[in-house]
Amino acid sequence: MRIASRMAAAVADARRAATGHEVVLVSHQSPVWIARRHFEGRHLWHDPRKRECSLASLTSLTFDGDTLLSIEFSEPAASLLPGANKVAGA
């Protein structure tokens, strides 16, 4: 739970600092996945082989004020990474 709380705090801090603008946060796979599950209201325990979080992927959180509107996953470099469109470890 500590990682989820820290990541949620980092997102909140970044949103405050960049009010009205876009912001980019960079982290490793596990904290990103745990934060995503936290924002989705899902249990934090999971099977790491089923993470949707590959090398050079992006997880985007879209807010309207304090309301989380969407969570999207994309892989802009998918064509450069064999199997990048699959979940990690698959």
Protein Blocks (a to p, Z undefined) as FASTA:
>chain_A
ZZmmmmmmmmmmmmmmmgoiacdddddfklmmmmmmmmnopafbdcfklcccdehiacdd
ddehjbcfbdcdddfklmmmghklpcehZZ
